[in-house]
Amino acid sequence: MSQDTEATKLAQSALEERETLDEVEPGVIGIAGHRFRINYGVPQEVTDALNALYDQDEVKYEDIPDDLKAYEVKEDSNDGNTEKSGK
């Protein structure tokens, strides 16, 4: 048996034993062309309110309450994204 075939069988076996993968909640949500932090370190009621706005059709930035705008990810802020922009 080749190493590739053996590795594939081992990987498949590990997946079958695992049964289901854990869900990962998003940390950022996009609303009206703006990004907002949710879930991690954000109060549940804020996350719920931002998710409710996300589910609505045609939300304008002006419609978002100021207390929720406090969770907006600013372009120059560190939102936890470690990817480099290449500049």
MOPAC internal coordinates of N, CA, C and O (Angstrom, degrees):
PM7 1SCF
backbone

  N    0.0000 0     0.00 0     0.00 0    0    0    0
  C    1.4567 1     0.00 0     0.00 0    1    0    0
  C    1.5269 1   108.44 1     0.00 0    2    1    0
  O    1.2310 1   120.38 1   -46.06 1    3    2    1
  N    1.3253 1   116.89 1   133.94 1    3    2    1
  C    1.4626 1   120.50 1  -179.34 1    5    3    2
  C    1.5259 1   110.18 1   -72.76 1    6    5    3
  O    1.2310 1   120.89 1   -19.16 1    7    6    5
  N    1.3313 1   115.91 1   160.84 1    7    6    5
  C    1.4582 1   121.03 1   179.36 1    9    7    6
  C    1.5245 1   111.04 1   -64.26 1   10    9    7
  O    1.2310 1   120.09 1   143.17 1   11   10    9
  N    1.3431 1   117.43 1   -36.83 1   11   10    9
  C    1.4627 1   120.85 1   179.10 1   13   11   10
  C    1.5194 1   110.81 1   -63.28 1   14   13   11
  O    1.2310 1   120.21 1   135.83 1   15   14   13
  N    1.3214 1   117.20 1   -44.17 1   15   14   13
  C    1.4594 1   121.36 1   179.93 1   17   15   14
  C    1.5171 1   110.34 1   -65.20 1   18   17   15
  O    1.2310 1   120.29 1   137.42 1   19   18   17
  N    1.3108 1   117.05 1   -42.58 1   19   18   17
  C    1.4651 1   120.99 1   179.57 1   21   19   18
  C    1.5331 1   110.28 1   -64.64 1   22   21   19
  O    1.2310 1   120.18 1   137.04 1   23   22   21
  N    1.3133 1   117.26 1   -42.96 1   23   22   21
  C    1.4598 1   121.16 1   178.93 1   25   23   22
  C    1.5286 1   110.75 1   -63.27 1   26   25   23
  O    1.2310 1   120.44 1   140.29 1   27   26   25
  N    1.3215 1   116.76 1   -39.71 1   27   26   25
  C    1.4614 1   120.97 1   178.58 1   29   27   26
  C    1.5233 1   110.66 1   -64.20 1   30   29   27
  O    1.2310 1   120.41 1   136.71 1   31   30   29
  N    1.3260 1   116.81 1   -43.29 1   31   30   29
  C    1.4624 1   120.58 1   178.86 1   33   31   30
  C    1.5274 1   111.09 1   -64.87 1   34   33   31
  O    1.2310 1   119.84 1   140.08 1   35   34   33
  N    1.3256 1   117.90 1   -39.92 1   35   34   33
  C    1.4589 1   120.95 1   177.63 1   37   35   34
  C    1.5236 1   111.30 1   -64.06 1   38   37   35
  O    1.2310 1   120.55 1   137.53 1   39   38   37
  N    1.3248 1   116.56 1   -42.47 1   39   38   37
  C    1.4630 1   120.86 1   179.02 1   41   39   38
  C    1.5235 1   110.71 1   -64.45 1   42   41   39
  O    1.2310 1   120.17 1   136.07 1   43   42   41
  N    1.3247 1   117.29 1   -43.93 1   43   42   41
  C    1.4587 1   121.14 1   179.20 1   45   43   42
  C    1.5158 1   110.53 1   -63.07 1   46   45   43
  O    1.2310 1   120.09 1   139.21 1   47   46   45
  N    1.3152 1   117.44 1   -40.79 1   47   46   45
  C    1.4596 1   122.24 1   178.35 1   49   47   46
  C    1.5268 1   110.47 1   -61.95 1   50   49   47
  O    1.2310 1   120.28 1   137.07 1   51   50   49
  N    1.3248 1   117.07 1   -42.93 1   51   50   49
  C    1.4638 1   121.03 1   179.38 1   53   51   50
  C    1.5220 1   110.80 1   -63.70 1   54   53   51
  O    1.2310 1   120.08 1   139.55 1   55   54   53
  N    1.3370 1   117.45 1   -40.45 1   55   54   53
  C    1.4632 1   121.02 1   178.03 1   57   55   54
  C    1.5227 1   111.66 1   -65.07 1   58   57   55
  O    1.2310 1   120.15 1   139.00 1   59   58   57
  N    1.3076 1   117.32 1   -41.00 1   59   58   57
  C    1.4550 1   120.89 1  -179.91 1   61   59   58
  C    1.5214 1   111.31 1   -66.27 1   62   61   59
  O    1.2310 1   119.96 1   142.20 1   63   62   61
  N    1.3260 1   117.67 1   -37.80 1   63   62   61
  C    1.4552 1   121.33 1   177.85 1   65   63   62
  C    1.5217 1   110.95 1   -67.40 1   66   65   63
  O    1.2310 1   120.32 1   145.62 1   67   66   65
  N    1.2965 1   117.00 1   -34.38 1   67   66   65
  C    1.4606 1   122.49 1  -177.43 1   69   67   66
  C    1.5243 1   111.11 1   -70.41 1   70   69   67
  O    1.2310 1   119.15 1   148.88 1   71   70   69
  N    1.2992 1   119.23 1   -31.12 1   71   70   69
  C    1.4563 1   128.07 1  -179.37 1   73   71   70
  C    1.5232 1   112.82 1    68.42 1   74   73   71
  O    1.2310 1   119.14 1   112.83 1   75   74   73
  N    1.3292 1   119.25 1   -67.17 1   75   74   73
  C    1.4583 1   120.79 1  -179.63 1   77   75   74
  C    1.5214 1   109.81 1  -127.96 1   78   77   75
  O    1.2310 1   121.24 1   -27.21 1   79   78   77
  N    1.2909 1   115.23 1   152.79 1   79   78   77
  C    1.4502 1   120.62 1   176.12 1   81   79   78
  C    1.5251 1   109.23 1   -92.32 1   82   81   79
  O    1.2310 1   120.53 1   -31.61 1   83   82   81
  N    1.3178 1   116.59 1   148.39 1   83   82   81
  C    1.4580 1   120.95 1   176.58 1   85   83   82
  C    1.5156 1   109.78 1   -68.33 1   86   85   83
  O    1.2310 1   121.04 1   -34.97 1   87   86   85
  N    1.3301 1   115.61 1   145.03 1   87   86   85
  C    1.4581 1   119.91 1   175.12 1   89   87   86
  C    1.5121 1   109.22 1   -81.87 1   90   89   87
  O    1.2310 1   120.83 1   -34.63 1   91   90   89
  N    1.2995 1   116.02 1   145.37 1   91   90   89
  C    1.4590 1   122.01 1   176.24 1   93   91   90
  C    1.5223 1   107.29 1  -118.46 1   94   93   91
  O    1.2310 1   121.12 1   -56.13 1   95   94   93
  N    1.3090 1   115.47 1   123.87 1   95   94   93
  C    1.4541 1   120.35 1   179.34 1   97   95   94
  C    1.5307 1   109.57 1   -77.66 1   98   97   95
  O    1.2310 1   120.25 1   -35.10 1   99   98   97
  N    1.3424 1   117.12 1   144.90 1   99   98   97
  C    1.4633 1   119.07 1   177.79 1  101   99   98
  C    1.5273 1   110.59 1   -69.80 1  102  101   99
  O    1.2310 1   120.50 1   -25.80 1  103  102  101
  N    1.3092 1   116.65 1   154.20 1  103  102  101
  C    1.4585 1   121.98 1   178.29 1  105  103  102
  C    1.5164 1   112.70 1  -105.51 1  106  105  103
  O    1.2310 1   120.71 1   168.95 1  107  106  105
  N    1.3418 1   116.24 1   -11.05 1  107  106  105
  C    1.4711 1   121.81 1  -178.59 1  109  107  106
  C    1.5264 1   108.14 1  -141.99 1  110  109  107
  O    1.2310 1   121.08 1   -36.40 1  111  110  109
  N    1.3284 1   115.54 1   143.60 1  111  110  109
  C    1.4628 1   120.93 1   178.01 1  113  111  110
  C    1.5299 1   107.99 1  -131.83 1  114  113  111
  O    1.2310 1   120.08 1   -36.51 1  115  114  113
  N    1.3122 1   117.46 1   143.49 1  115  114  113
  C    1.4601 1   121.90 1   179.85 1  117  115  114
  C    1.5171 1   111.49 1  -101.32 1  118  117  115
  O    1.2310 1   120.84 1   -54.41 1  119  118  117
  N    1.3311 1   116.00 1   125.59 1  119  118  117
  C    1.4690 1   121.97 1   178.54 1  121  119  118
  C    1.5230 1   107.97 1  -135.78 1  122  121  119
  O    1.2310 1   120.32 1   -53.06 1  123  122  121
  N    1.3113 1   116.99 1   126.94 1  123  122  121
  C    1.4732 1   123.40 1   175.67 1  125  123  122
  C    1.5279 1   111.72 1    53.03 1  126  125  123
  O    1.2310 1   120.46 1  -141.43 1  127  126  125
  N    1.3198 1   116.73 1    38.57 1  127  126  125
  C    1.4519 1   120.84 1   177.34 1  129  127  126
  C    1.5268 1   114.73 1    78.27 1  130  129  127
  O    1.2310 1   120.15 1  -169.88 1  131  130  129
  N    1.3156 1   117.31 1    10.12 1  131  130  129
  C    1.4629 1   122.57 1   179.22 1  133  131  130
  C    1.5292 1   108.76 1  -123.99 1  134  133  131
  O    1.2310 1   120.85 1   -27.01 1  135  134  133
  N    1.3254 1   115.98 1   152.99 1  135  134  133
  C    1.4631 1   120.65 1  -179.98 1  137  135  134
  C    1.5281 1   109.96 1  -107.35 1  138  137  135
  O    1.2310 1   121.39 1   -40.69 1  139  138  137
  N    1.3429 1   114.94 1   139.31 1  139  138  137
  C    1.4588 1   121.42 1  -178.88 1  141  139  138
  C    1.5257 1   109.54 1  -129.87 1  142  141  139
  O    1.2310 1   121.08 1   -39.98 1  143  142  141
  N    1.3513 1   115.55 1   140.02 1  143  142  141
  C    1.4604 1   120.51 1   176.37 1  145  143  142
  C    1.5197 1   108.89 1   -73.60 1  146  145  143
  O    1.2310 1   120.78 1   -41.36 1  147  146  145
  N    1.3348 1   116.11 1   138.64 1  147  146  145
  C    1.4608 1   121.80 1   174.59 1  149  147  146
  C    1.5279 1   108.84 1  -138.76 1  150  149  147
  O    1.2310 1   121.28 1   -15.08 1  151  150  149
  N    1.3130 1   115.15 1   164.92 1  151  150  149
  C    1.4590 1   124.89 1   176.18 1  153  151  150
  C    1.5158 1   113.73 1    66.58 1  154  153  151
  O    1.2310 1   118.80 1    90.33 1  155  154  153
  N    1.2870 1   119.90 1   -89.67 1  155  154  153
  C    1.4606 1   124.56 1  -169.44 1  157  155  154
  C    1.5260 1   112.24 1   -65.25 1  158  157  155
  O    1.2310 1   120.47 1   -70.86 1  159  158  157
  N    1.3357 1   116.70 1   109.14 1  159  158  157
  C    1.4597 1   121.85 1   179.57 1  161  159  158
  C    1.5184 1   113.93 1    78.39 1  162  161  159
  O    1.2310 1   120.23 1  -174.85 1  163  162  161
  N    1.3181 1   117.16 1     5.15 1  163  162  161
  C    1.4666 1   122.49 1   179.92 1  165  163  162
  C    1.5228 1   107.55 1  -110.89 1  166  165  163
  O    1.2310 1   119.79 1   -47.02 1  167  166  165
  N    1.3489 1   118.00 1   132.98 1  167  166  165
  C    1.4651 1   119.84 1   178.90 1  169  167  166
  C    1.5407 1   111.85 1   -54.43 1  170  169  167
  O    1.2310 1   121.00 1   -37.78 1  171  170  169
  N    1.3156 1   115.69 1   142.22 1  171  170  169
  C    1.4633 1   120.58 1  -176.93 1  173  171  170
  C    1.5227 1   112.56 1   -57.19 1  174  173  171
  O    1.2310 1   119.99 1   142.75 1  175  174  173
  N    1.3356 1   117.63 1   -37.25 1  175  174  173
  C    1.4713 1   119.41 1  -179.17 1  177  175  174
  C    1.5250 1   111.52 1   -67.06 1  178  177  175
  O    1.2310 1   120.03 1   148.67 1  179  178  177
  N    1.3180 1   117.55 1   -31.33 1  179  178  177
  C    1.4692 1   121.40 1   176.29 1  181  179  178
  C    1.5255 1   109.62 1   -70.51 1  182  181  179
  O    1.2310 1   120.79 1   133.88 1  183  182  181
  N    1.3306 1   116.09 1   -46.12 1  183  182  181
  C    1.4677 1   120.36 1   177.25 1  185  183  182
  C    1.5249 1   110.28 1   -58.26 1  186  185  183
  O    1.2310 1   120.43 1   135.55 1  187  186  185
  N    1.3389 1   116.79 1   -44.45 1  187  186  185
  C    1.4706 1   120.61 1   179.80 1  189  187  186
  C    1.5319 1   111.40 1   -62.61 1  190  189  187
  O    1.2310 1   120.57 1   137.68 1  191  190  189
  N    1.3363 1   116.51 1   -42.32 1  191  190  189
  C    1.4702 1   120.21 1  -179.35 1  193  191  190
  C    1.5243 1   111.01 1   -66.29 1  194  193  191
  O    1.2310 1   120.03 1   138.58 1  195  194  193
  N    1.3222 1   117.55 1   -41.42 1  195  194  193
  C    1.4667 1   120.24 1   178.39 1  197  195  194
  C    1.5277 1   111.04 1   -67.87 1  198  197  195
  O    1.2310 1   119.94 1   141.70 1  199  198  197
  N    1.3252 1   117.72 1   -38.30 1  199  198  197
  C    1.4661 1   120.28 1   175.61 1  201  199  198
  C    1.5233 1   111.12 1   -63.17 1  202  201  199
  O    1.2310 1   120.07 1   141.42 1  203  202  201
  N    1.3370 1   117.47 1   -38.58 1  203  202  201
  C    1.4702 1   121.13 1   178.47 1  205  203  202
  C    1.5276 1   110.56 1   -64.54 1  206  205  203
  O    1.2310 1   120.48 1   138.56 1  207  206  205
  N    1.3294 1   116.68 1   -41.44 1  207  206  205
  C    1.4711 1   119.49 1   176.41 1  209  207  206
  C    1.5222 1   111.28 1   -63.67 1  210  209  207
  O    1.2310 1   120.74 1   139.14 1  211  210  209
  N    1.3309 1   116.19 1   -40.86 1  211  210  209
  C    1.4709 1   121.04 1   179.10 1  213  211  210
  C    1.5284 1   111.11 1   -58.95 1  214  213  211
  O    1.2310 1   120.66 1   143.50 1  215  214  213
  N    1.3306 1   116.35 1   -36.50 1  215  214  213
  C    1.4654 1   121.15 1  -177.54 1  217  215  214
  C    1.5275 1   113.09 1   -75.74 1  218  217  215
  O    1.2310 1   119.95 1   167.00 1  219  218  217
  N    1.3294 1   117.69 1   -13.00 1  219  218  217
  C    1.4588 1   121.22 1  -179.96 1  221  219  218
  C    1.5321 1   110.31 1   -82.14 1  222  221  219
  O    1.2310 1   121.36 1   -25.66 1  223  222  221
  N    1.3165 1   115.01 1   154.34 1  223  222  221
  C    1.4670 1   120.48 1   176.18 1  225  223  222
  C    1.5271 1   110.04 1   -85.88 1  226  225  223
  O    1.2310 1   121.16 1   -39.45 1  227  226  225
  N    1.3169 1   115.39 1   140.55 1  227  226  225
  C    1.4630 1   123.12 1   171.02 1  229  227  226
  C    1.5254 1   114.59 1    52.77 1  230  229  227
  O    1.2310 1   120.38 1  -127.65 1  231  230  229
  N    1.3051 1   116.88 1    52.35 1  231  230  229
  C    1.4641 1   121.31 1   175.19 1  233  231  230
  C    1.5209 1   108.48 1   -79.88 1  234  233  231
  O    1.2310 1   120.71 1   -47.67 1  235  234  233
  N    1.3158 1   116.24 1   132.33 1  235  234  233
  C    1.4652 1   121.50 1   176.49 1  237  235  234
  C    1.5228 1   108.12 1   -98.35 1  238  237  235
  O    1.2310 1   121.09 1   -28.02 1  239  238  237
  N    1.3180 1   115.52 1   151.98 1  239  238  237
  C    1.4652 1   120.59 1   179.98 1  241  239  238
  C    1.5300 1   110.59 1   -56.22 1  242  241  239
  O    1.2310 1   120.43 1   142.33 1  243  242  241
  N    1.3117 1   116.78 1   -37.67 1  243  242  241
  C    1.4658 1   121.75 1  -179.71 1  245  243  242
  C    1.5303 1   111.80 1   -63.47 1  246  245  243
  O    1.2310 1   120.03 1   157.28 1  247  246  245
  N    1.3366 1   117.55 1   -22.72 1  247  246  245
  C    1.4630 1   122.16 1  -179.39 1  249  247  246
  C    1.5273 1   112.43 1   -79.79 1  250  249  247
  O    1.2310 1   120.20 1   167.20 1  251  250  249
  N    1.3243 1   117.21 1   -12.80 1  251  250  249
  C    1.4636 1   121.13 1  -177.17 1  253  251  250
  C    1.5285 1   108.21 1   -82.59 1  254  253  251
  O    1.2310 1   120.02 1   -55.66 1  255  254  253
  N    1.3412 1   117.56 1   124.34 1  255  254  253
  C    1.4682 1   120.19 1  -179.78 1  257  255  254
  C    1.5350 1   111.89 1   -60.03 1  258  257  255
  O    1.2310 1   121.06 1   -32.18 1  259  258  257
  N    1.3240 1   115.57 1   147.82 1  259  258  257
  C    1.4639 1   121.11 1  -177.83 1  261  259  258
  C    1.5257 1   112.51 1   -58.69 1  262  261  259
  O    1.2310 1   120.19 1   144.24 1  263  262  261
  N    1.3421 1   117.25 1   -35.76 1  263  262  261
  C    1.4673 1   118.61 1  -179.49 1  265  263  262
  C    1.5282 1   111.43 1   -65.52 1  266  265  263
  O    1.2310 1   119.85 1   153.20 1  267  266  265
  N    1.3265 1   117.88 1   -26.80 1  267  266  265
  C    1.4688 1   120.70 1   176.05 1  269  267  266
  C    1.5219 1   111.07 1   -82.87 1  270  269  267
  O    1.2310 1   120.53 1   149.60 1  271  270  269
  N    1.3278 1   116.60 1   -30.40 1  271  270  269
  C    1.4678 1   120.27 1   178.01 1  273  271  270
  C    1.5291 1   111.17 1   -63.28 1  274  273  271
  O    1.2310 1   120.32 1   158.88 1  275  274  273
  N    1.3167 1   116.99 1   -21.12 1  275  274  273
  C    1.4690 1   120.92 1   177.77 1  277  275  274
  C    1.5262 1   111.30 1   -62.24 1  278  277  275
  O    1.2310 1   120.04 1   160.46 1  279  278  277
  N    1.3304 1   117.52 1   -19.54 1  279  278  277
  C    1.4704 1   122.19 1  -179.19 1  281  279  278
  C    1.5268 1   112.33 1   -97.75 1  282  281  279
  O    1.2310 1   120.76 1  -169.51 1  283  282  281
  N    1.3376 1   116.15 1    10.49 1  283  282  281
  C    1.4606 1   119.98 1   178.01 1  285  283  282
  C    1.5220 1   110.40 1   -68.91 1  286  285  283
  O    1.2310 1   121.17 1   -40.67 1  287  286  285
  N    1.3247 1   115.37 1   139.33 1  287  286  285
  C    1.4622 1   121.27 1   176.37 1  289  287  286
  C    1.5184 1   106.76 1   -85.11 1  290  289  287
  O    1.2310 1   121.19 1   -63.33 1  291  290  289
  N    1.3069 1   115.33 1   116.67 1  291  290  289
  C    1.4707 1   120.48 1   178.61 1  293  291  290
  C    1.5174 1   108.69 1   -82.75 1  294  293  291
  O    1.2310 1   120.26 1   -31.16 1  295  294  293
  N    1.3065 1   117.11 1   148.84 1  295  294  293
  C    1.4661 1   121.81 1  -177.12 1  297  295  294
  C    1.5153 1   112.98 1   -57.11 1  298  297  295
  O    1.2310 1   120.15 1   144.21 1  299  298  297
  N    1.3333 1   117.32 1   -35.79 1  299  298  297
  C    1.4555 1   119.61 1  -177.70 1  301  299  298
  C    1.5216 1   112.86 1   -93.07 1  302  301  299
  O    1.2310 1   120.15 1  -174.51 1  303  302  301
  N    1.3421 1   117.33 1     5.49 1  303  302  301
  C    1.4599 1   119.61 1  -179.58 1  305  303  302
  C    1.5206 1   110.72 1   -88.27 1  306  305  303
  O    1.2310 1   121.13 1   -17.91 1  307  306  305
  N    1.3021 1   115.45 1   162.09 1  307  306  305
  C    1.4610 1   121.05 1   176.25 1  309  307  306
  C    1.5154 1   106.89 1   -93.78 1  310  309  307
  O    1.2310 1   120.18 1   -78.98 1  311  310  309
  N    1.3303 1   117.26 1   101.02 1  311  310  309
  C    1.4587 1   121.69 1  -178.81 1  313  311  310
  C    1.5206 1   112.50 1   -91.25 1  314  313  311
  O    1.2310 1   120.54 1  -164.68 1  315  314  313
  N    1.3252 1   116.57 1    15.32 1  315  314  313
  C    1.4531 1   120.28 1  -179.70 1  317  315  314
  C    1.5063 1   113.48 1    89.83 1  318  317  315
  O    1.2310 1   120.19 1   176.72 1  319  318  317
  N    1.3241 1   117.23 1    -3.28 1  319  318  317
  C    1.4563 1   121.46 1   179.64 1  321  319  318
  C    1.5230 1   108.39 1   -80.22 1  322  321  319
  O    1.2310 1   120.89 1   -62.34 1  323  322  321
  N    1.3168 1   115.90 1   117.66 1  323  322  321
  C    1.4561 1   119.78 1  -177.74 1  325  323  322
  C    1.5204 1   112.29 1   -93.44 1  326  325  323
  O    1.2310 1   120.11 1   179.81 1  327  326  325
  N    1.3227 1   117.39 1    -0.19 1  327  326  325
  C    1.4623 1   120.98 1   179.73 1  329  327  326
  C    1.5230 1   109.47 1   -70.14 1  330  329  327
  O    1.2310 1   120.61 1   -45.40 1  331  330  329
  N    1.2961 1   116.44 1   134.60 1  331  330  329
  C    1.4615 1   121.55 1   179.71 1  333  331  330
  C    1.5185 1   109.47 1   -86.70 1  334  333  331
  O    1.2310 1   120.78 1   -35.94 1  335  334  333
  N    1.3318 1   116.11 1   144.06 1  335  334  333
  C    1.4598 1   120.51 1  -176.92 1  337  335  334
  C    1.5206 1   112.43 1   -80.95 1  338  337  335
  O    1.2310 1   119.75 1   167.28 1  339  338  337
  N    1.3140 1   118.09 1   -12.72 1  339  338  337
  C    1.4489 1   120.61 1   178.45 1  341  339  338
  C    1.5137 1   113.48 1    87.86 1  342  341  339
  O    1.2310 1   120.10 1  -171.04 1  343  342  341
  N    1.3275 1   117.41 1     8.96 1  343  342  341
  C    1.4649 1   120.93 1   179.81 1  345  343  342
  C    1.4942 1   110.79 1   -78.94 1  346  345  343
  O    1.2310 1   120.10 1   180.00 1  347  346  345

